[in-house]
Amino acid sequence: MKAHLAHPLGLAYLLHRLSGLGLALFLPAHFYVLSLALTDPDRLESFMHWAEMPLVKLAEFGLVFLLAVHFFGGLRLLALEFLPWTGRQKTLAASALAGAFLVSGAFLLNAV
């Protein structure tokens, strides 16, 4: 295991990197669906019908979770750069993850 992943905040580092990768992989699909509104409204309508499926709603929860993890991970990195290091930062990283679950859970409850 690399030394930076063995650090107590190694999981926060890994989650931030993976969430950014997941969001980057999602963007082309998102832009494609948006382009359907301009180029093929009938296919967009059938996609919107497909998007009402429960599994897709669960995937949307995952997407919002990735966005929230990446957002709160970025705030954690800003805190690391601009605030002095303290033992509390592990708690702040855990709070960031809890905040990500809260935001994405609220989205999921609203979607179903």
C-alpha positions as CSV (number, residue, x, y, z in Angstrom):
1,M,0.0,0.0,0.0
2,K,1.3,3.4,-0.9
3,A,2.3,5.6,2.1
4,H,-0.3,8.3,1.4
5,L,-3.1,5.7,1.4
6,A,-1.9,4.3,4.8
7,H,-2.4,7.8,6.3
8,P,-5.7,8.1,8.3
9,L,-7.0,10.4,5.7
10,G,-6.0,8.1,2.8
11,L,-9.6,6.9,2.4
12,A,-10.7,10.6,2.0
13,Y,-8.0,11.1,-0.6
14,L,-9.1,7.9,-2.5
15,L,-12.8,8.8,-2.3
16,H,-12.1,12.3,-3.7
17,R,-10.1,10.9,-6.6
18,L,-12.6,8.2,-7.4
19,S,-15.6,10.6,-7.2
20,G,-13.8,12.9,-9.6
21,L,-13.2,10.0,-12.0
22,G,-16.9,8.9,-11.7
23,L,-18.1,12.4,-12.4
24,A,-15.8,12.8,-15.4
25,L,-17.1,9.5,-16.9
26,F,-20.7,10.6,-16.4
27,L,-20.3,14.0,-18.2
28,P,-20.2,12.7,-21.8
29,A,-23.4,10.7,-21.2
30,H,-25.0,13.7,-19.7
31,F,-24.1,15.9,-22.6
32,Y,-25.3,13.3,-25.0
33,V,-28.7,13.2,-23.3
34,L,-28.9,17.0,-23.3
35,S,-28.1,17.0,-27.0
36,L,-31.2,14.8,-27.6
37,A,-33.4,17.7,-26.6
38,L,-32.1,19.6,-29.7
39,T,-31.6,16.8,-32.2
40,D,-34.1,14.0,-31.4
41,P,-36.9,15.0,-29.0
42,D,-38.6,11.6,-29.5
43,R,-35.6,9.7,-28.3
44,L,-35.3,12.1,-25.4
45,E,-38.9,11.3,-24.4
46,S,-38.2,7.6,-24.5
47,F,-35.1,8.1,-22.4
48,M,-37.1,10.2,-19.8
49,H,-39.5,7.3,-19.6
50,W,-36.6,4.9,-19.0
51,A,-35.2,7.2,-16.4
52,E,-38.2,6.7,-14.2
53,M,-37.1,3.1,-13.4
54,P,-36.2,2.4,-9.7
55,L,-32.7,1.2,-10.7
56,V,-32.0,4.5,-12.5
57,K,-33.2,6.4,-9.5
58,L,-30.7,4.5,-7.4
59,A,-28.0,5.3,-9.9
60,E,-29.0,9.0,-9.6
61,F,-28.5,8.7,-5.9
62,G,-25.0,7.4,-6.6
63,L,-24.3,10.3,-8.9
64,V,-25.4,12.8,-6.4
65,F,-23.4,11.0,-3.7
66,L,-20.3,11.3,-6.0
67,L,-20.9,15.0,-6.5
68,A,-21.4,15.6,-2.7
69,V,-18.3,13.5,-1.9
70,H,-16.2,15.4,-4.4
71,F,-17.6,18.8,-3.2
72,F,-16.9,18.0,0.5
73,G,-13.6,16.5,-0.3
74,G,-12.6,19.7,-2.1
75,L,-13.6,21.7,1.0
76,R,-11.4,19.3,3.1
77,L,-8.5,19.9,0.8
78,L,-9.0,23.7,1.1
79,A,-9.0,23.3,4.8
80,L,-5.7,21.3,4.6
81,E,-4.1,24.0,2.6
82,F,-5.2,27.0,4.5
83,L,-5.7,25.8,8.1
84,P,-3.1,24.5,10.5
85,W,-3.1,20.6,10.9
86,T,-5.0,19.3,13.9
87,G,-6.3,16.0,15.0
88,R,-9.8,17.4,14.4
89,Q,-9.3,17.1,10.6
90,K,-10.1,13.4,10.7
91,T,-13.4,14.2,12.3
92,L,-14.0,16.9,9.7
93,A,-13.3,14.3,6.9
94,A,-15.8,11.9,8.4
95,S,-18.3,14.8,8.7
96,A,-17.8,15.6,5.0
97,L,-18.6,12.0,4.2
98,A,-21.7,12.1,6.4
99,G,-22.7,15.4,4.7
100,A,-22.4,13.7,1.3
101,F,-24.7,10.8,2.5
102,L,-27.2,13.4,3.8
103,V,-27.3,15.4,0.6
104,S,-27.5,12.4,-1.7
105,G,-30.0,10.6,0.6
106,A,-32.3,13.7,0.6
107,F,-32.1,13.6,-3.2
108,L,-33.0,9.9,-3.3
109,L,-36.0,10.5,-1.0
110,N,-37.2,13.3,-3.1
111,A,-36.8,11.2,-6.3
112,V,-38.9,8.2,-5.2
